[in-house]
Amino acid sequence: MWKELAPIGRHPGSGGYRRYAWTAADGDCRVWFRAQAEARGLEYEVDRNGNQWAWLGDPLGDDAVVTGSHLDSVPDGGAFDGPLGVVSSFAAFDELRRRGAEFTRPFAITNFGDEEGARFGLACVGSRLAAGQLTVEKAHQLRDGDGITLPQAMEAAGYDPEAIGPDPERLARIGAFVELHVEQGRSLDLTGDPVGIASAIWPHGRWRFDFRGEANHAGTTRLVDRRDPMLTYAETVLAARREAQLTGALATFGKIAVEPNGVNAIPSLVRGWLDSRAADQDTLDAVVTGIERAAREHAERAGIDLDVVRESFTPVVEFQHALRDELGKILTGRRGDDAGRAVPVLGTGAGHDAGILSASVPTAMLFVRNPTGISHSPAEHAAEDDCVAGVIALADVLEGLACS
């Protein structure tokens, strides 16, 4: 499965993946998912928001156990973020069949659409729509860098954008959702464990900073006569680093758009996107407030106009303790040389579909060791032995939750 999926959407120059929502690469990933479902005799369906499902048992039954992740990527992302969870879900299902496990609850594997938000700037669109955390009106307003709206992109890919919206009946039928994901950090590498359990997702969000100055000729305008928003943006980037260090949070300006974007032109507009995350809400508020305060101070001194817009926000997600503890019991008592060894429980600063669904469905997450801690990069990696350990752990969890 891994070898079949690996070439899809891979850029020959960077070696990274460009599987953006509702593009040809995304479509190829969806074809792959459907083929995997049908090869196993699972009932395939696509919900109103474009999320894919592969069912064993009655899709309309109650108390279903669901696993899966996503197949889209960030720009030039790695091979594991998202796809490892989907591939491992099918592999875990194969392992349970090999064991002769009998499912006593409806079971499904899912691929949530547009988790990374790389095209339209909002993460977890598919799960947010299903959970009612993104309104249809706002979803229809989403545009990519070329001005193409989400409805236009969905329609071009063969999906009905008028059908999108909350799906409470579907979510009400799910008794547990377990998402396996490569760890986006080095906690497991430091403890020497191949697999861990998530405790919580840090609160996090994205803010857009629009710095407006005055376009002018780079070769004829004196420095003292310039209203250059790039300088204010640069000061704000440095302020973000300082505020993050002071508060123990994370703050990153990783995306920028410049107008008119000419080598010999002073910009009229610099638009930068801030990603910030912290272990708790108070710390997150403090770091973002500090960054905005510094940006406004620099802007005022330089004669630059500044607008700050919060584009997305996810509060702290504490995964349901009962389900999390159940995973711990299952994995601590499982077969093998490590039987009886407690599985580490760790937090994460990365958002996931499981975090979005947690407000509607009991959710949990498993992490697979990432020896470098690198993620959202072609250098992202997990060893094959650790990936296999993740599959076995997921199979044990699913057996404990869904089988007799």
MARKOLGU-957940 format. One record per residue (C-alpha): x, y, z. Coordinates in steps of 0.1 Angstrom, whole numbers, plus 2048, in hexadecimal, padded with zeros to 3 digits. Layout:
+-----+-----+-----+
|  c1 |  c2 |  c3 |
+-----+-----+-----+
|   X |   Y |   Z |
...
+-----+-----+-----+
REM end
This chain:
+-----+-----+-----+
|  c1 |  c2 |  c3 |
+-----+-----+-----+
| 800 | 800 | 800 |
| 81C | 818 | 80A |
| 82D | 813 | 7E8 |
| 80D | 819 | 7D5 |
| 805 | 839 | 7E7 |
| 828 | 847 | 7E9 |
| 82B | 855 | 7C5 |
| 80A | 868 | 7C6 |
| 80F | 88E | 7C7 |
| 834 | 88C | 7CD |
| 847 | 8AA | 7BE |
| 866 | 89F | 7AA |
| 87A | 8BD | 7B4 |
| 874 | 8BF | 7DA |
| 86D | 89B | 7E1 |
| 84F | 8A7 | 7F6 |
| 82A | 8A3 | 7F1 |
| 811 | 8BB | 7E2 |
| 7F0 | 8A9 | 7E8 |
| 7D9 | 8C7 | 7EB |
| 7B4 | 8C4 | 7F0 |
| 79F | 8BE | 7D1 |
| 7BD | 8BD | 7B9 |
| 7C7 | 8A0 | 7A2 |
| 7DF | 892 | 7BC |
| 7C4 | 893 | 7D6 |
| 7AD | 881 | 7BE |
| 7C7 | 866 | 7B8 |
| 7CA | 861 | 7DD |
| 7A4 | 85D | 7DF |
| 7A4 | 843 | 7C3 |
| 7BF | 830 | 7D7 |
| 7AA | 831 | 7F7 |
| 78B | 824 | 7E5 |
| 79F | 808 | 7D5 |
| 7AC | 7FE | 7F7 |
| 789 | 7FD | 805 |
| 77A | 7E9 | 7E9 |
| 798 | 7D0 | 7E8 |
| 78E | 7C7 | 80C |
| 769 | 7C5 | 805 |
| 762 | 7E4 | 81A |
| 744 | 7FA | 811 |
| 751 | 81A | 802 |
| 740 | 83C | 805 |
| 747 | 861 | 804 |
| 734 | 878 | 81C |
| 725 | 89A | 815 |
| 746 | 8AB | 81C |
| 75C | 896 | 806 |
| 76A | 880 | 822 |
| 76F | 85C | 818 |
| 763 | 83E | 82C |
| 769 | 818 | 82A |
| 750 | 804 | 83F |
| 74E | 7E2 | 84D |
| 72C | 7DB | 85B |
| 70E | 7F3 | 85A |
| 718 | 817 | 852 |
| 6F8 | 821 | 862 |
| 6FE | 80E | 881 |
| 706 | 81D | 8A3 |
| 726 | 81D | 8B8 |
| 73D | 819 | 89B |
| 763 | 818 | 8A0 |
| 775 | 82D | 886 |
| 799 | 832 | 87D |
| 7AC | 845 | 862 |
| 7BD | 866 | 85B |
| 7C3 | 87B | 83C |
| 7D5 | 878 | 81B |
| 7DB | 89D | 811 |
| 7FB | 8AF | 819 |
| 80B | 8D1 | 821 |
| 820 | 8E0 | 805 |
| 83E | 8C9 | 800 |
| 833 | 8B4 | 81E |
| 840 | 892 | 829 |
| 833 | 870 | 820 |
| 827 | 867 | 843 |
| 811 | 883 | 850 |
| 7EE | 876 | 84A |
| 7F5 | 859 | 832 |
| 805 | 844 | 84E |
| 7E4 | 845 | 861 |
| 7D0 | 83A | 842 |
| 7E8 | 81F | 837 |
| 7EB | 812 | 85B |
| 7C5 | 811 | 85E |
| 7C2 | 7F9 | 840 |
| 7E0 | 7E5 | 84C |
| 7D1 | 7E2 | 86F |
| 7B1 | 7D6 | 860 |
| 7C4 | 7BC | 84C |
| 7D6 | 7B1 | 86D |
| 7B4 | 7AD | 87E |
| 7A8 | 797 | 862 |
| 7C8 | 783 | 864 |
| 7C1 | 77E | 88A |
| 79D | 773 | 882 |
| 78F | 78F | 897 |
| 769 | 792 | 897 |
| 75C | 7B6 | 895 |
| 73F | 7BC | 8AD |
| 73B | 7E1 | 8A5 |
| 739 | 7F3 | 883 |
| 75B | 7FC | 877 |
| 768 | 816 | 85E |
| 789 | 824 | 850 |
| 787 | 849 | 845 |
| 79B | 862 | 832 |
| 791 | 886 | 83C |
| 794 | 8A0 | 821 |
| 7AA | 8BF | 822 |
| 7B9 | 8B9 | 844 |
| 7D8 | 8CE | 83E |
| 7C7 | 8ED | 831 |
| 7E4 | 8F2 | 818 |
| 7CD | 8FE | 7FC |
| 7B2 | 913 | 80D |
| 7C4 | 91D | 82C |
| 7AE | 90C | 845 |
| 7B7 | 8EA | 855 |
| 7A0 | 8CD | 859 |
| 785 | 8D9 | 842 |
| 775 | 8B7 | 83D |
| 772 | 8AF | 862 |
| 769 | 8D3 | 86B |
| 74C | 8D2 | 853 |
| 740 | 8B1 | 860 |
| 742 | 8BC | 884 |
| 731 | 8DD | 87D |
| 750 | 8F1 | 887 |
| 751 | 901 | 864 |
| 732 | 911 | 856 |
| 727 | 90B | 832 |
| 729 | 931 | 82C |
| 74D | 933 | 837 |
| 757 | 914 | 825 |
| 749 | 922 | 804 |
| 75E | 942 | 80A |
| 77F | 92F | 80C |
| 796 | 936 | 7EE |
| 7B8 | 929 | 7E4 |
| 7D5 | 93E | 7D8 |
| 7C7 | 93F | 7B5 |
| 7A5 | 94C | 7C0 |
| 794 | 92B | 7BB |
| 779 | 925 | 7D5 |
| 773 | 905 | 7E8 |
| 752 | 8FF | 7D6 |
| 763 | 904 | 7B5 |
| 77F | 8EC | 7BE |
| 767 | 8D1 | 7CB |
| 751 | 8D4 | 7AC |
| 76F | 8D1 | 795 |
| 779 | 8B1 | 7A8 |
| 756 | 8A2 | 7A3 |
| 747 | 8A9 | 7C5 |
| 728 | 8BD | 7CE |
| 731 | 8DC | 7E2 |
| 70C | 8E4 | 7E9 |
| 70A | 8C4 | 7FE |
| 725 | 8CD | 818 |
| 71C | 8D4 | 83C |
| 718 | 8C5 | 85F |
| 714 | 8A0 | 861 |
| 708 | 89A | 885 |
| 6F5 | 87A | 87D |
| 715 | 86A | 870 |
| 72B | 875 | 88D |
| 710 | 86A | 8A6 |
| 714 | 846 | 899 |
| 73A | 846 | 8A1 |
| 742 | 838 | 8C3 |
| 768 | 83D | 8C0 |
| 780 | 84C | 8A8 |
| 7A5 | 842 | 8AA |
| 7BF | 854 | 894 |
| 7E2 | 847 | 890 |
| 7FC | 861 | 886 |
| 821 | 865 | 883 |
| 82E | 879 | 8A1 |
| 836 | 89D | 898 |
| 852 | 8A0 | 8B1 |
| 86C | 88A | 8C2 |
| 85C | 880 | 8E3 |
| 859 | 85B | 8DA |
| 87D | 85B | 8CD |
| 889 | 869 | 8EE |
| 876 | 84F | 902 |
| 87F | 832 | 8EB |
| 85B | 828 | 8E4 |
| 84E | 820 | 8C1 |
| 82A | 82A | 8C9 |
| 819 | 843 | 8E0 |
| 7F6 | 84F | 8E9 |
| 7EB | 873 | 8E6 |
| 7E0 | 886 | 905 |
| 7D5 | 8A7 | 8F6 |
| 7DA | 8BF | 8D9 |
| 7E7 | 8E1 | 8E1 |
| 7D0 | 8FF | 8D9 |
| 7DC | 90E | 8B9 |
| 7D1 | 926 | 89D |
| 7DA | 93A | 87E |
| 7DB | 960 | 87C |
| 7DF | 975 | 85C |
| 7F3 | 995 | 860 |
| 7ED | 9AE | 844 |
| 808 | 9CA | 843 |
| 7FF | 9E6 | 82A |
| 818 | A00 | 81F |
| 81F | A12 | 7FF |
| 82C | A03 | 7DF |
| 849 | A16 | 7CF |
| 869 | A12 | 7BB |
| 885 | A00 | 7CD |
| 89F | A12 | 7B9 |
| 894 | A36 | 7BD |
| 882 | A39 | 7DE |
| 897 | A45 | 7FC |
| 897 | A2F | 81A |
| 888 | A4B | 830 |
| 86B | A50 | 817 |
| 860 | A2B | 817 |
| 842 | A1B | 827 |
| 84F | 9F8 | 823 |
| 838 | 9DD | 833 |
| 853 | 9C3 | 82F |
| 868 | 9D2 | 84A |
| 84B | 9D2 | 863 |
| 843 | 9AE | 859 |
| 868 | 9A4 | 860 |
| 866 | 9B5 | 882 |
| 847 | 9A1 | 889 |
| 857 | 980 | 880 |
| 873 | 987 | 899 |
| 85A | 992 | 8B3 |
| 848 | 971 | 8AE |
| 868 | 95E | 8B6 |
| 86E | 973 | 8D5 |
| 84B | 96F | 8E2 |
| 84B | 94A | 8DD |
| 86B | 946 | 8F0 |
| 85E | 95C | 90D |
| 83E | 948 | 911 |
| 849 | 925 | 908 |
| 831 | 924 | 8EA |
| 837 | 91F | 8C5 |
| 832 | 93A | 8AB |
| 83A | 938 | 886 |
| 836 | 94E | 868 |
| 839 | 934 | 84C |
| 825 | 944 | 830 |
| 827 | 966 | 820 |
| 817 | 978 | 802 |
| 825 | 998 | 7F4 |
| 816 | 9B2 | 7DD |
| 821 | 9BC | 7C3 |
| 83C | 9A3 | 7C9 |
| 856 | 9B3 | 7B2 |
| 87C | 9B1 | 7B8 |
| 87F | 9D7 | 7B2 |
| 85F | 9E1 | 7C3 |
| 858 | 9EB | 7E7 |
| 83A | 9D7 | 7F2 |
| 818 | 9E6 | 7F7 |
| 80C | 9C7 | 80A |
| 81D | 9AC | 81E |
| 806 | 991 | 82B |
| 814 | 978 | 843 |
| 803 | 95B | 855 |
| 80B | 953 | 879 |
| 808 | 930 | 887 |
| 809 | 92F | 8AC |
| 804 | 913 | 8C6 |
| 809 | 90E | 8EB |
| 803 | 8F5 | 907 |
| 7E6 | 90A | 915 |
| 7CE | 925 | 90A |
| 7DC | 940 | 921 |
| 7FF | 93B | 912 |
| 7F2 | 93C | 8EF |
| 7DF | 95C | 8F5 |
| 7FE | 96C | 904 |
| 815 | 964 | 8E7 |
| 7FC | 96F | 8CC |
| 7F4 | 98F | 8DF |
| 819 | 996 | 8E3 |
| 81F | 991 | 8BE |
| 802 | 9A7 | 8B3 |
| 80D | 9C2 | 8CC |
| 830 | 9C3 | 8BE |
| 823 | 9C3 | 89A |
| 80D | 9E1 | 8A1 |
| 829 | 9F4 | 8B2 |
| 840 | 9EF | 894 |
| 824 | 9F7 | 87C |
| 81C | A17 | 88D |
| 840 | A23 | 88D |
| 844 | A1B | 868 |
| 823 | A29 | 85C |
| 816 | A06 | 852 |
| 7F1 | 9FC | 855 |
| 7EB | 9DA | 865 |
| 7CE | 9C3 | 866 |
| 7CE | 9A2 | 87A |
| 7B4 | 987 | 873 |
| 7B1 | 966 | 885 |
| 7AA | 94D | 869 |
| 7A7 | 92E | 87E |
| 7A9 | 922 | 8A2 |
| 7A7 | 901 | 8B4 |
| 7A5 | 901 | 8DA |
| 7B7 | 8E8 | 8EF |
| 7AB | 8C4 | 8E9 |
| 7AC | 8AC | 905 |
| 7A5 | 889 | 8F6 |
| 78A | 877 | 909 |
| 79B | 868 | 928 |
| 786 | 849 | 928 |
| 78F | 83F | 905 |
| 7B3 | 84A | 909 |
| 7B6 | 835 | 929 |
| 7A6 | 817 | 916 |
| 7C1 | 81A | 8FC |
| 7DB | 81A | 917 |
| 7CD | 7FA | 926 |
| 7CB | 7E8 | 905 |
| 7EE | 7F1 | 8FB |
| 7FE | 7EB | 91D |
| 7EF | 7C8 | 91F |
| 7F6 | 7BE | 8FB |
| 80B | 7A1 | 8EE |
| 830 | 7A3 | 8E7 |
| 851 | 7AB | 8F8 |
| 844 | 7CC | 905 |
| 825 | 7BD | 916 |
| 81E | 7CF | 936 |
| 833 | 7EE | 92C |
| 81F | 80E | 92F |
| 81A | 821 | 90F |
| 825 | 846 | 911 |
| 80A | 861 | 910 |
| 815 | 881 | 900 |
| 806 | 8A2 | 8F4 |
| 80A | 8B2 | 8D2 |
| 80A | 8D4 | 8C3 |
| 7FD | 8C8 | 8A1 |
| 7D8 | 8C9 | 898 |
| 7C6 | 8AA | 88B |
| 7A4 | 89E | 880 |
| 7A1 | 88B | 8A0 |
| 7A3 | 8AC | 8B3 |
| 787 | 8BB | 89E |
| 771 | 89D | 8A3 |
| 777 | 89B | 8C9 |
| 75B | 8B4 | 8CF |
| 742 | 89C | 8C0 |
| 752 | 879 | 8C2 |
| 768 | 867 | 8DC |
| 78A | 869 | 8CB |
| 7AE | 85D | 8D2 |
| 7CF | 85D | 8C0 |
| 7ED | 847 | 8BC |
| 80F | 855 | 8B3 |
| 82B | 842 | 8A0 |
| 84F | 84B | 8A8 |
| 860 | 865 | 892 |
| 885 | 862 | 899 |
| 88E | 885 | 88B |
| 86F | 897 | 897 |
| 86D | 8A7 | 875 |
| 84A | 8AB | 866 |
| 83A | 8BF | 849 |
| 85A | 8B8 | 836 |
| 867 | 89E | 81D |
| 87F | 894 | 83A |
| 862 | 888 | 84E |
| 868 | 863 | 857 |
| 85E | 845 | 86B |
| 871 | 824 | 86B |
| 85F | 806 | 85C |
| 861 | 7F2 | 87D |
| 850 | 80F | 88F |
| 835 | 812 | 874 |
| 82E | 7EC | 878 |
| 82D | 7F1 | 89E |
| 813 | 80D | 898 |
| 7FE | 7F6 | 882 |
| 7FF | 7DB | 89D |
| 7F6 | 7F4 | 8B8 |
| 7D9 | 801 | 8A4 |
| 7CD | 7DE | 89D |
| 7CF | 7D6 | 8C2 |
| 7BB | 7F5 | 8CA |
| 7A1 | 7EE | 8AF |
| 79E | 7CA | 8BB |
| 798 | 7D6 | 8DE |
| 77E | 7EF | 8D4 |
| 76C | 7DF | 8B8 |
| 770 | 7B9 | 8B9 |
| 765 | 79D | 8CF |
+-----+-----+-----+
REM end
